[in-house]
Amino acid sequence: SVMTLLLLFFYFLIMVGLVNILLHTIGKENRLHEKMVEQQQFTDYMQALEQVNRDMQTFRHDYANILLSLRGYIEHEDMEGLRHYFHEEIVKVEQRTLFKNQVFSQLDRLKLLEIKGVIATKILFADKFGIPVNVEVPETIEEIPMDKIHLSRVLGILIDNAIEASVSMEDPCINLAFLTVSNKLVIVIENRLACDIEFERLFEEGYSTKGNDRGRGLPTVRDILSSYPSIMFNSRTENRWMIHEIVIEGAN
């Protein structure tokens, strides 16, 4: 009957309205979540930067004392003692502060606070284990044509994997570079390997060299990047190095 059709149509309109409200609410919550993540990444970066600044201020404060400590060796022309003191007592103690300052100077060319927050947090985390993270950003990078949350997740996973692979090594090293080539951005993340790995299985769901209930990181990275037609993702092992390359077209 007409009344039944009108009633159904009325219910249909109500359902459409409810769905629209639900989608709007979900979208609003997602945007709010992204803003919260961005704010946390910004906070992480600022805290990391403040820590480096504090370390450098301490180093500058000790500068006069360091010079005075050298005076005795110089006055007695004890060059062997001076050489030993300089390398063992000064360079070894202060090189981590100077190294972190150099790293953050490189990061300053990356004009994306969200990404810098992730990288800075990972660098300080690696530093707790004595793992050096070399960062190279030769040119200023203003924008990357990729969702910042996605890029943060990808970089976080790859750097976490590199740190975990480096923790038990005697001579660990992690390199991170943002290189611009023509209209492309090449992000390189590499770390030393303690032993050979089954490279072919790294992207299998659930496979890991780190124990049970692991191995979801690299498949997640592959799935995220595969949704971007303009991005190429290459991984390989070479001379006991794990190397990941992300090539993004249209970056500037």
GIFENKA-V432372 format. One record per backbone hydrogen bond with DSSP energy under -1.0 kcal/mol. NH is the residue of the N-H (numbers start at 1). CO is the residue of the C=O. If there is no record, write none. Layout:
# GIFENKA-V432372
nh:NH co:CO
nh:NH co:CO
This chain:
# GIFENKA-V432372
nh:5 co:1
nh:6 co:2
nh:7 co:3
nh:8 co:4
nh:9 co:5
nh:10 co:6
nh:11 co:7
nh:12 co:8
nh:13 co:9
nh:14 co:10
nh:15 co:11
nh:16 co:12
nh:17 co:13
nh:18 co:14
nh:19 co:15
nh:20 co:16
nh:21 co:17
nh:22 co:18
nh:23 co:19
nh:24 co:20
nh:25 co:21
nh:26 co:22
nh:27 co:23
nh:28 co:24
nh:29 co:25
nh:30 co:26
nh:31 co:27
nh:32 co:28
nh:33 co:29
nh:34 co:30
nh:35 co:31
nh:36 co:32
nh:37 co:33
nh:38 co:34
nh:39 co:35
nh:40 co:36
nh:41 co:37
nh:42 co:38
nh:43 co:39
nh:44 co:40
nh:45 co:41
nh:46 co:42
nh:47 co:43
nh:48 co:44
nh:49 co:45
nh:50 co:46
nh:51 co:47
nh:52 co:48
nh:53 co:49
nh:54 co:50
nh:55 co:51
nh:56 co:52
nh:57 co:53
nh:58 co:54
nh:59 co:55
nh:60 co:56
nh:61 co:57
nh:62 co:58
nh:66 co:62
nh:67 co:63
nh:68 co:64
nh:69 co:65
nh:70 co:66
nh:74 co:70
nh:75 co:71
nh:76 co:72
nh:77 co:74
nh:78 co:73
nh:79 co:77
nh:82 co:78
nh:83 co:79
nh:84 co:80
nh:85 co:81
nh:86 co:82
nh:87 co:83
nh:88 co:84
nh:89 co:85
nh:91 co:86
nh:92 co:87
nh:94 co:90
nh:95 co:91
nh:98 co:94
nh:99 co:95
nh:100 co:96
nh:101 co:97
nh:102 co:98
nh:103 co:99
nh:104 co:100
nh:105 co:101
nh:106 co:102
nh:107 co:103
nh:108 co:104
nh:109 co:106
nh:110 co:107
nh:111 co:141
nh:116 co:112
nh:117 co:113
nh:118 co:114
nh:119 co:115
nh:120 co:116
nh:121 co:117
nh:122 co:118
nh:123 co:119
nh:124 co:120
nh:125 co:121
nh:126 co:122
nh:127 co:123
nh:128 co:124
nh:129 co:126
nh:130 co:127
nh:131 co:126
nh:134 co:174
nh:136 co:176
nh:141 co:109
nh:146 co:144
nh:151 co:147
nh:152 co:148
nh:153 co:149
nh:154 co:150
nh:155 co:151
nh:156 co:152
nh:157 co:153
nh:158 co:154
nh:159 co:155
nh:160 co:156
nh:161 co:157
nh:162 co:158
nh:163 co:159
nh:164 co:160
nh:165 co:161
nh:167 co:163
nh:169 co:166
nh:174 co:132
nh:175 co:190
nh:176 co:134
nh:177 co:188
nh:178 co:136
nh:179 co:186
nh:181 co:184
nh:184 co:181
nh:185 co:248
nh:186 co:179
nh:187 co:246
nh:188 co:177
nh:189 co:244
nh:190 co:175
nh:191 co:242
nh:192 co:173
nh:193 co:240
nh:199 co:197
nh:201 co:198
nh:202 co:199
nh:204 co:201
nh:207 co:204
nh:220 co:216
nh:221 co:217
nh:222 co:218
nh:223 co:219
nh:224 co:220
nh:225 co:221
nh:226 co:222
nh:227 co:224
nh:228 co:225
nh:231 co:228
nh:232 co:247
nh:234 co:245
nh:236 co:243
nh:238 co:241
nh:242 co:191
nh:243 co:236
nh:244 co:189
nh:245 co:234
nh:246 co:187
nh:247 co:232
nh:248 co:185
nh:249 co:230
nh:250 co:183
nh:252 co:143
